[in-house]
Every structure is written in structure tokens, then in C-alpha cells.
Amino acid sequence: MAAGPLGGDAVRYWLFLGRPDAGGSAAGRQRLLDLREQILAEFAPLLAPYVWQKQPFGLQFCPETGDTPAHIGGCSEFGDNVEDEWFIVYLLEQITRLFPQLVAKVLDHDGEFLLIEAADHLPKWLNPETSENRVFFCEGRLHIIPCPTRPAEVGWPREKTLTISQALTLLSCQRDACLASTKIQSALRRRLEGYPGKIQANLHHAHCFLPAGIVTVLSQRPDLLAPAVSAFYLRDPVDLQACRTFRFFPPETRVIASVTFTRCLYAQLQQQSFAPDRRSGFTLPARSHPQHRAHELGMKLAHGFEILCSNCQEASSEPDAPVSCNPQWKSFLGSLKKNGYFRGELEGSQLYKELMLSAQSFFRQSASSMRSEKSPGAEVLQILHDSPYNLDELKKQEKCLAPEDSDSWLDLTPQDLDQLLQERAGVGFGMAGSSPSQAVETGKNEGEVEAASYTLVAVTQKMKNFINAVSSHEGAELPWSVSSDPFSFDPDAVTSALDRLLGARDDELDSDDLEDDDDDYTEEDDDVEEENEAVGFSGSPREAGAQALGTLKMYMDQMDQELSATNIGQSFTQSKKEHTNPSDSSKVQPSNDQVEVDEIQPLDVDLNLVTNLLESLSSQAGLAGPASNLLQSMGVHLPSNLDRP
């Protein structure tokens, strides 16, 4: 592909025409440009107010290069907010649903990261080495170019390189055959569940005590909040030198305003411990003050904006050309009106003006010819230059602010973490094959569900199933990744193969075999017999082998007898021998030999297994370790040992 390497926080996306040769001509180029305009207009209600962590979603026309056909696409950095990446995935899914003539592809630094969400349901042949150019969105559903197992099947061999043009040709001809399985579709749908309502749920509204200039800037360009938070979050001593005296945002102009953050931006700002320079003029009230948090957030945000402006040139006295000068703006505005972007508002109303400002800002970001080359700080200074604020008017607005949101979502308890892990692990996470919520639905109370989730008998059984499972050369498989088909074999065929390998049994030998054996008797057999007689064996070599096995068993019994009195023997729990009639057994006086034999009892494997697991978990002191990792991989979660002194 004609794509450079992606950074650790960037996602690249492509939108191709269904026929790979359709975008190469002039008509195909115009068709892609028209589709781009329609897409931006259709999704403007979602894209215009969205607050991006770093770079917004954008579509540009890209001509054909090498094996990559002409397309529209882009690359966006999502920084620390991974939800931006999944919002883009949701957009691509919806775009291909509304525009079925388009096929979407998306990658990040992990490659085909969509497959990671469905890793437990992928076919064995599909791995990072064989997945290149095989995963696409078509008509709102995930498609994977299959690997044929027979010559007549649809697909592409995994040992051959697959180009995008070849993949698009297969999708256009055999789309149904390339549709991903239901389990893969469901896994991806769970990750995208909640959109587009999830966008609003990911926002956080907070009151901030801000300089009036920042309030003016955010009212026109809410997207400039992200670079300001990033500037404060990544500050260095050189940046803070500009914050000793606030030249652009004097603290005496501060007013209370409501600021809309994403949860990621709010957490980055809130969790930073920072004390302002005394010369800056920013002072914080006591922590018991009801508006302490608003003062602290406003102080941090003001430092971020001051750093942005101090690191760029002064704003030009000549304002930028308005978007109305762009020839594409008129058709874009018409598409917005056609799609109901303005919600039926009359031209000139307050809401209409706010929507118009948002649309113009979005158009500047998305249109390549109107994309600003200035830094965020220069754009802030330009707004300050073009839009003087009225301090008295801003103070009046303090009285009608909407209430701020609670930030209790920042506090994550161990129970919340366990619930998140259970939701992410999916179906195979439960102890008995079902989640706690499913157990509650069946009528069990919470205590019964918790007790059932760590039954020691179930722990033992799962461990046995894990040990007895048949794995491939790639290593042990998770319980829910093992095929549901039972492992079967022909016992007669196995027995026959062992007989051919080890030789026929004595009872199957006929007289001819015995005669042949006598004829083949050599001097080497005499030597073997002499050696057997020297160590106490007698008879034929086969009888000597049986005696050797018996002697080995005797040695093992003697070794068990000797180890039973040591620390190693005492570290294992043995089964207690049950007597059918205790009264009769008490009358019998066993001999010394019988006492020694009775002292060696078989091990209680289940009890030893559970005991060792619990001791290992206890020694981990709640941290990750071999025992907890092994149990969690099998879907077993033991409770913390809180009752232990």
C-alpha cells in the first residue's frame, strides 16, 4: 500500500469505489469528490460539534498510486483518547451503510486492529502476517477475504500477496462469500455499541473561572480547547516562563463560564497537580471553598492558552478570507440545509447563528483548500483580534449557567474494575460458562451468584479440563478458543499401530513366529541373557522386560516410602483410607509389613491442586502472578482472602 508508517496514536482510513477501476478516470474522480461532499454534509451534525483530542476526521481525494486505486480518505491522530479512533470506525461503518457503492478500510499502528476485538473467533489461518488487505467494511458490515481450502472455493491463498485492487475485485463479485462470521460481527458490534449517543455520554460539562478572552475563543472555536489542554499537560519549564505574567489573558478579567470537555481532556486537566506562580496573579481559594474546583480548572486552562499564544507569532492585522469566498461553500451549505442541519431554525436566530459558526469551523477543518496552516495559538490570537469581548455582558451570563456534571466517574472501585473486565472478556469470562448477570436473570440472588463463581469443585474441574485439552504446536489454548467439536479417534487403529511399533503380544504369536524367533537367535541374545542373570532376571528377553518393570515399580514404592517421612512427602495431602467396618478392623492387628504398606496412601490430587493454588494466590498479595493469570485465562476468578488474619 502507498501508506507510510503510522504513529502509535494515529488511524488511517480509505474509502474506495466498489469497482477498483472506477476512480481512475476523470468521471471517477468527480464521483469521489461528489461523494465526499455528500458524506460531510450527511454527518455534519455529528462532526461539527465533536471535540477531537488532536486531529479531526477529514476526507481528501487521493489519486491512484501503485497498487492503491484512487480514493478519498485521511489520517487522524487521536492522542490519548482512543474513543476518537472508534468514533472514526463508527463513521466508516455508517458511511458504507448509507453509500453502498463505497468500500472502507482502516488501520492503525497495530495493523488490522478490528480483528483484535474478535480475536477469540478468528479462523486459525488468520493472523497479522496473513491479514493484509483482507479486512473491509461493505454495506455497514465487516468483510474478510477468505483463504480457500479447495480449488473451487472463493478467496485468496494466504501464501500469495493480495493487493487492494484484487481484494476489491473479489468483494465486488463474491461479497456474500467474504462476509465475516456472525461471532466476529457481534464482537465488533459490541465495541461500537452506544454510538452516536455515546458521543454525548463521553462529554463533561464543568464550570471554570476563566479570563474573558478564553470564554470568547471557546464560544466560537470549541475545538481549540484540546490544544490548550495538551499545552498545559505537556508543559516544560520554558513554557512556564511565559506564564509568570499573563500578557494575553490577564486574570483580572475572569468570569465563571461553562466549558464542555471530553472525559479524556477533563481527566488530563483535573488530575494534574499544579501551583501557579505568585507573579501570575492567579490565586486559588481554600479547598473548602464551594468554587475551588472552578478556580483551579480555570487557572490550569488559562495557563494552557497562554502557552499556546506565547509560542506563536502575533496575529495578522488582515483577517482571513471568509468561507463564503470558497466556491465549494455554497454547495456545502445547500447540502446542510437539505439534510436538516439547521433544525428548522429561522435565519438570524441565536441557534441558527451558533449552528452556522459551527458549520463554518467544520468546513475550514475538512476542506483541503480552506485548511488553515496556522498554529492553534495563532488562531486564538486571530479570534481575539477580530472579536473583542464585553466583560459586563459575560458577567451577566454567569447567573444563567447550566449545572455542571458530576465527576464521580473518575473514581474507579475494584468492583467497577472487575465489571469492566467481565464486560470486555465477553461470554467466556464467567465461572460456569455464564456471566453473573445471566445468573441473576435466572433467579439467583447476589450471594448465590458470588458463591457459584468460585466453587472449588469447579476450579478443580476447569484446571483438569485445561490440562487435558489438546493444543496445537502454537501452545495452550484458552478454554473458549478450543473447538466445540469433540476430539475423537479410532482405538482399534491406535492399538494396531502400537502393536506394529512395539511388536505383537505373546498370545497372538503362532508356532511359525516362535520357530522364526528360534532361528533368529544369535550370540547377542546370549549376552543379554547373561546380563539378565547377573542382575537377577531369568527367562526370555520379553519376560526379563516384565521383571524389569516390576523391579522399577518396587524401586518407586521404596522411594515413596523414604520420601513420605521427609518435608517433600509431608507437603502433600493424602487420601484417607475408608474402612467398611471400623469395629472389625480395630480387632485385627496388622503386621509390620502391612503397616508400612498402609502408610503410603494415594495423593488427593484435587485437594493438593486447590491448596497450592490458594497458597500461590495468597502469596501474590493481590498483585498479578502465575496463579491469578492462569486462572483468569480459564475464566476463574477467586475472591480476595479478606477473612484471613
Disulfide bonds with the S-S distance in Angstrom:
none
